[in-house]
Amino acid sequence: QVQLVESGGGLVQAGGSLRISCAASGSIFKINAMDWYRQAPGKQRELVATISSDGTTNYADAVKGRFTISRDNAKNTVYLQMNSLKPEDTAVYLCKFRVMTPWGAWNDYWGQGTQVTVSS
């Protein structure tokens, strides 16, 4: 059993910064990819950023140059540093980890999300 918990969301003015985190706990042997998604009401969920086990990162065009994803493997935690925030960044941000259990099974796990609201 694996649980992912996000934290660090909140309300920020346009142009401001925020860092959100996602920490996993439970039966974890290895975490491959760590991803951030976001979803606003009435909109489709979109992939924001990914980081692989070797540290390779990818970003959606909408956030490239403004957001930075990083990971701390010792803490089973992924971070998303968000700078120069825009109102269109407002959404629930969700993390997803690809996890190997101690028994060798790979599964994807989702957090419940943290709200990020950017005011004009």
C-alpha positions as CSV (number, residue, x, y, z in Angstrom):
1,Q,0.0,0.0,0.0
2,V,1.3,3.4,-1.1
3,Q,0.0,6.8,-0.2
4,L,1.0,10.1,-1.8
5,V,0.3,13.4,0.0
6,E,0.7,16.8,-1.6
7,S,1.4,20.0,0.3
8,G,2.4,23.6,-0.3
9,G,-0.6,24.9,-2.3
10,G,-2.2,28.2,-1.7
11,L,-3.2,31.6,-3.0
12,V,-0.6,33.8,-4.7
13,Q,-0.6,37.0,-6.7
14,A,0.3,36.9,-10.4
15,G,4.0,37.0,-10.8
16,G,4.6,35.3,-7.5
17,S,6.2,32.0,-6.6
18,L,5.1,28.8,-4.9
19,R,6.7,25.5,-4.2
20,I,4.6,22.4,-3.8
21,S,5.7,18.9,-2.6
22,C,4.5,15.4,-2.8
23,A,5.8,12.7,-0.5
24,A,5.1,9.0,-0.7
25,S,4.9,6.5,2.1
26,G,4.2,2.8,2.3
27,S,5.6,-0.4,0.7
28,I,8.1,1.1,-1.7
29,F,11.2,-0.5,-3.2
30,K,11.9,1.9,-6.0
31,I,10.2,4.9,-7.6
32,N,10.7,5.4,-11.3
33,A,9.0,8.4,-12.8
34,M,7.6,11.2,-10.6
35,D,5.1,13.4,-12.4
36,W,3.0,16.5,-11.8
37,Y,-0.4,17.0,-13.4
38,R,-2.9,19.8,-13.0
39,Q,-6.7,20.0,-13.5
40,A,-9.1,23.0,-13.3
41,P,-12.9,22.6,-13.2
42,G,-14.2,22.0,-16.7
43,K,-10.8,21.4,-18.1
44,Q,-8.9,18.2,-19.0
45,R,-6.1,17.0,-16.8
46,E,-2.8,17.9,-18.2
47,L,0.7,16.8,-17.6
48,V,2.8,19.6,-16.3
49,A,6.3,18.1,-15.6
50,T,8.0,14.8,-15.3
51,I,11.3,13.7,-13.8
52,S,12.8,10.2,-14.4
53,S,14.9,8.1,-12.0
54,D,18.1,9.5,-13.6
55,G,16.9,13.1,-13.2
56,T,15.9,13.7,-16.7
57,T,13.1,16.4,-16.8
58,N,10.4,17.4,-19.2
59,Y,7.9,20.2,-19.1
60,A,4.7,21.3,-20.8
61,D,5.2,24.2,-23.1
62,A,2.9,26.3,-21.0
63,V,5.2,26.1,-18.0
64,K,8.7,25.7,-19.6
65,G,11.1,28.3,-18.2
66,R,8.9,29.1,-15.2
67,F,8.5,25.8,-13.4
68,T,11.3,23.4,-12.1
69,I,10.7,19.8,-11.0
70,S,13.1,18.1,-8.7
71,R,13.2,14.9,-6.5
72,D,14.7,13.7,-3.3
73,N,15.0,10.0,-3.6
74,A,15.9,9.5,0.1
75,K,12.7,11.1,1.1
76,N,10.5,9.7,-1.7
77,T,9.5,13.2,-2.5
78,V,9.1,15.3,-5.6
79,Y,8.9,19.1,-5.7
80,L,7.6,21.7,-8.2
81,Q,9.0,25.2,-7.9
82,M,6.6,27.5,-9.7
83,N,7.8,31.0,-10.6
84,S,6.2,33.9,-12.5
85,L,2.8,32.4,-11.8
86,K,-0.1,33.4,-14.1
87,P,-3.9,33.2,-13.4
88,E,-4.1,30.4,-16.0
89,D,-1.9,28.3,-13.7
90,T,-4.8,28.0,-11.3
91,A,-5.7,24.4,-10.8
92,V,-5.5,21.4,-8.5
93,Y,-2.0,20.0,-8.8
94,L,-1.7,16.2,-8.5
95,C,1.4,14.0,-8.3
96,K,1.8,10.6,-9.7
97,F,4.5,8.1,-9.0
98,R,5.4,4.9,-10.7
99,V,6.3,2.6,-7.8
100,M,7.9,-0.8,-7.5
101,T,6.8,-2.7,-4.4
102,P,9.2,-4.9,-2.5
103,W,7.5,-7.8,-4.3
104,G,8.5,-6.6,-7.7
105,A,5.2,-5.2,-9.0
106,W,5.0,-1.8,-10.7
107,N,2.0,0.4,-10.1
108,D,1.0,4.0,-10.6
109,Y,-0.2,6.0,-7.6
110,W,-1.9,9.4,-7.4
111,G,-2.1,12.0,-4.7
112,Q,-5.4,13.7,-4.0
113,G,-4.1,17.1,-5.1
114,T,-3.3,20.5,-3.7
115,Q,-5.0,23.7,-4.8
116,V,-3.0,26.5,-6.4
117,T,-4.8,29.7,-7.0
118,V,-3.2,32.7,-8.8
119,S,-5.0,36.0,-8.6
120,S,-4.8,38.8,-11.2
